[in-house]
Amino acid sequence: MPSTIPAIWWGLALLALVAVALVPIGNYCIRRYVAADPWSATQ
């Protein structure tokens, strides 16, 4: 049972790292898509 605790922490740390890495990439892609949309009302 105690051997599974580090695996859980490693999984949570990896998930947090992936989330932190994907947030700026997702924001960049969304802004680029919106800026390229000629029907966008945010221009």
N, C-alpha and C positions, 0 to 999 in steps of 0.2 A: 504493500500500500504506500509506504513513504517514497518508493521509487517513482511513483507516477506524479508526485507533486512538482519536481523540477521540469518534467515534460509539459505540464500545464503552464508553468511560468514561461518556458521557452515558447510555447504556442502563443501565449498572450503577447509576449514581447515581439514575436515575429509578425503577428497580426497588427500590432500598433505601428511597427516599422513600415509595413506595406501600406497601411492607411495614410501615414504621414507622407509617404512617397507618392501615393496616388492623388492626394488632394490637389497639389499644385498642377499636376499633369491634367487632371480633370478640369480644373478652372481654366487652364490655358486652352484646352480643346473646346470648351463651351464658349469662351470669349471669341475664339477664332471662328467658330461656326456661326455665332450670332453676328459677328462683324461681316462675314461673307454672305449673310442672308439679305437680299435686296428688299425683302418685305418686312424686315425688322423695324419695330417702332422705337428702338432704343437709340437710333442714330441721331 
